[in-house]
Amino acid sequence: MITGPRASGKTTMATRRAATIVQLGAEAQAATFAADPDAALRGLPEPVLLDEWQKAPGPGRAPAEPSAAAGPTEGADTPSPAGAAVAGTRSR
């Protein structure tokens, strides 16, 4: 997982390393992963970037939208709930 302040280049850096980029902020891709994450990852070229993972619905929860109360203001030097996850080689 890559963490850091908002607008610090986390996604830009991860896209340079990823063979596959999955935008979990996009409703269709998020729904596919929520239904069966293992099946959604199966066969994707690795490493896989799961961008906006915090917005994807999980078991028993709705998508999380970061709010002003959830983190610092734009450009602050402290981590926000935003982030990118890069899945490397999975054991088979």
Stockholm file with secondary structure:
# STOCKHOLM 1.0

chainA/1-92         MITGPRASGKTTMATRRAATIVQLGAEAQAATFAADPDAALRGLPEPVLLDEWQKAPGPGRAPAEPSAAAGPTEGADTPSPAGAAVAGTRSR
#=GR chainA/1-92 SS CBCCSTTSSHHHHHHHHCSEEEETTSHHHHHHHHHCHHHHHTTCCSSEEEETGGGSCCTTCCCCCCCGGGSCCTTCSSCCSCCEEEECCCCC
#=GC SS_cons        CBCCSTTSSHHHHHHHHCSEEEETTSHHHHHHHHHCHHHHHTTCCSSEEEETGGGSCCTTCCCCCCCGGGSCCTTCSSCCSCCEEEECCCCC
//
